[in-house]
Amino acid sequence: MTEEKEIQSALVQYGMPDAEYELIRHNENMTVKVNDQYLLRIHRHAEGFNTVPIYDGLNRDAIRRTELAFLCHIKEHGMRVQSPLPNKAGELITVLEDGTCATMLEWLPGRTLEKSDVTKDTCFQIGEMTARLHQAAQQFQADEILDYDADLCGRICEKLALDAERGVMRSRYSSILQEACRIMRDRLNENRDILAVHADLSMSNILITETGLVPIDFSLFGRGNPMMDIGVLYGSFGSLENRCAIAEGYRAHGGEIDFPMLDVCYALNILLYIVLHIANCGENNMERWCNEIFLPLARGSQLIQEDFYMPNIKH
């Protein structure tokens, strides 16, 4: 089924056969703006974007239902987020003819964060937003959810070994990543600070609205240490000043920075990017990540200092 037919097939099930729509992007999902009022998500990843290693053995449909329940939970606890909409049958999950699932969310007016928007004040607000998100996520319980935990690290290690055997990744890189992954696995085994996290708070997933910043696109959300979200932010906002402002805003709204776990979560986010985008990771990036992140972590070096300086990372 072509992208256009998938979109039209989904819109029929939402009672919008003649709706105007615009394809926004296609990564882990295909996202489509509908009538300037809704966001249709067709849950089929783009070519070259492989989520199987993350979700291997998990019930993806159940996890999508959990995501929608989580959105409702944090909205009830004060977060402004997109609300899910049911289809004509009253279901939040829509199954297309080829078995692909689709979901619909309300469209929030605003625009995604861009590099030109990034100031110290904006980063402080991002830290505050993240702390509010973590507070709203308290008490959320789910049986079917992606866990950013030691078991995930184990699945990633297996994938890295297979990539080396198949020639998808150089053996040297695979060995370094696996060594670091085992360190992450051991530390995550000791992690007791767990809640539902966004896990993908990049600039493109933060919306600027008239009433403030809003997190969007929870498609990779799961359960893990709160530093998962700070780790993603630190990968997106590179300067020392920006990272300090994020931490200041996070702490000002009640969040606490766990530096040993921040090291693990920062590295895990880079590792997840590699696993998801292996076909698009160039040699230069792999060399830099191994030398500046994964080898130091595997050797016991602290990546992020208490003043948020990262000595192993070039800016």
Secondary structure, 3 states (H helix, E strand, C coil): CCHHHHHHHHHHHCCCCCCCEEEEEECCCEEEEECCCEEEEECCCCCCCCCHHHHCCCCHHHHHHHHHHHHHHHHHCCCCCCCEECCCCCCCCEECCCCCEEEEEECCCCEECCHHHCCHHHHHHHHHHHHHHHHHHCCCCCCCCCECCHHHHHHHHHHHHHHHHCCCCCHHHHHHHHHHHHHHHHHHHCCCCCEEECCCCCHHHEEEECCEEEECCCCCCEEECCHHHHHHHHHHCCCHHHHHHHHHHHHHCCCCCCHHHHHHHHHHHHHHHHHHCHHHCCHHHHHHHHHHHHHHHHCCCCCCCCCCCCCCCCC
